[in-house]
């Protein structure tokens, strides 16, 4: 298969070169070639003007190319310093490991580039953002002159993302070159010195951030004009479909994760819940769906008290659910697309008669929905785990949106997806609202919160502010509330005062 | 891009029993490529085992010159494997003359090896299905041994306690008793897992010991022990409860063989044609997503362990009602553990299980003949079986030896290529 077709890419010293492209555009393949993991069939790589040939990543590292993978390559039970020196261990007298020198070196690199890490902490005890800093320090420790960052922001919170972009600035000032792979337009515009757009394995454009708009870049990535916002008419809300009263939920450690939260979602409106990951949104949705126990409070969904209902009872009463973690909670990777499309309907007619499945009907329905929701899969029998993230999410959306529901709950419905899929899923959500369904969206992406929300609520440390009309606050104000400013303080002063 | 895509490294996590199971029953393991791997694994195992055959014969080392040594070695190997083959399938040179003789006893003797192979394979089908069903539901049933014993004890008890019923009633009752007792022995670890999270690998192993020692206890009670005996042996089952012979008195072939095939088909239908099977496979592959989709994971675990236990229980019933006709300690002869081997080789597929059981049944039936005909001990078969499993478990090694290209499928190989810095 042709993943990269005659690509020319020049990275100058001290520049941030953004590689922009949708999932499957060939970004990662290209970088894996530069890092010596794959071998090109044609073409050559030059470092500092000299042609080089990489047999393996160690050749690439020797030539000063470092890579931070999407999935970290760290040993969780080792300390930061041990991970950093792994493979290039510092040894003292008699060949013993010189941990102290390694720690000092890690600290020095951290200070120099604004990457605060505790060299003696165990990697498994670190947050995702901190682990990523370790990966960067690791590459710098190996004297990387060119640093490749493969979708580094996909796993980060908005704050961590800002920090990372800052680190990239300081690395640039120190004369290092960075290749920043992403499909997020805002980030690209923010840090790029040059942007190269890939589509279908080819370079479709190369531009400077000042010369193109986000919309133009999006069009280049997708190959057609893209609406970055969502067209929608004002909502015409009806009666409350979801009614949450005084809900308190404890997490697995017994701590209060959702603290006395009350709100309603009415028919024909979209309520978005904004918040940084880990402020109780996950537990809120899990409690509504019957996946976590309710400590106190009451939940009424689609006219039924579902406070103590099982997940199946809640689903069957007319609630659709797009889980936050699609790989863990949304899909069974080793089952087929067709089977995943009936994962919560397999026992109902027409997919089953009594205890017997109706494979022909499951197959027929899958074919129809694959077409309707434009799921790119070789066949309905393909294992869902082999599809791209965007197509996996389409499978979940196809499943949940084709059930007869009156309430749709979707957590992070477009996280990690490409522009085309985001546009599509947003359209379907608005369509659902226009049909008169109540929709609850949980998202840590402010763009999404504002693109979809008729009313917006913010969760911080288990408490909820709002929901209030989406016209009432600006992006900045909601962003501050996500960071803990109170709703009252935010609009009046337009700035942050801790609540 | 001509390289296979390296597997995505799993993110910072320990390989669990579930991961190992998923690898065994991975969907790509049911392709022709994997059948080829199994065949080549078997072939390689035979080649390597030949070394043991030669090594166990002192005449080879004591031979006066290398040529004689080679000759003796060749005779050893061909004798052993020839004996194995004719013991498993029959001797082709005498087969037709025997069949043509017209004498019932002589005709039967031509089919004797085949009959023995099928008789040895039948219980392996049941325990293999038991483990395979568990695999599909994400459970590792190591308790086959205990479930076989429980099933055999119960089937035997019904078989020698009830009298005066016709075979149409008594045999099904005895089989049902075997199934239910095995199911109970699987239900206990299933319930423990669903309620408390106790790992089935631990609890099923422990229940094996309970079953083994319970056998001694039961066989000392009046209800079980054969009158006039002081050793632990049970009464003899009624002829009405015995699995009927299929080919006359000269062959041991019995109806349990047919039952094994029917049950294998039933398990296939259960897994791929019923809603319960759908739940088993969904929970086995991803319990979190199954729960979020409304499937009762605890219920599935209990049901799957019970059914797996019931299948192993049928293996016990099959031995007692079809071969031994009475219960004595050790009648299970590690059938439960062999079931793991069969399920692994059969890749957790009912059809694969039947094929693997036939292979192992053939090896066992052939081994007896081989030992009688040559000086090679029956233990050779154990070596072959172990090597087959080792090679099947290491498909990369087999591909390497025979230069087979790996398939391009996501997440296939267990070992990642050495990347990461």
Interface residues (C-beta under 8 A of the other chain):
Chain A: X1 X2 X3 X4 X29 X37 X38 X39 X41 X56 X57 X58 X61 X67 X69 X71 X72 X73 X74 X76 X86 X87 X124 X138 X139 X142 X289 X291 X310 X311 X312 X314 X315 X316 X321 X323 X328 X329 X330 X331 X332 X333 X334 X335 X339 X343 X344 X346 X347 X352 X355 X356 X357 X359 X383 X385 X386
Chain B: X1 X2 X3 X6 X8 X9 X11 X12 X22 X26 X27 X272 X273 X274 X275 X276 X277 X278 X281 X282 X285 X286 X288 X289 X290 X291 X292 X293 X294 X295 X296 X409 X410 X411 X418 X419 X420 X421
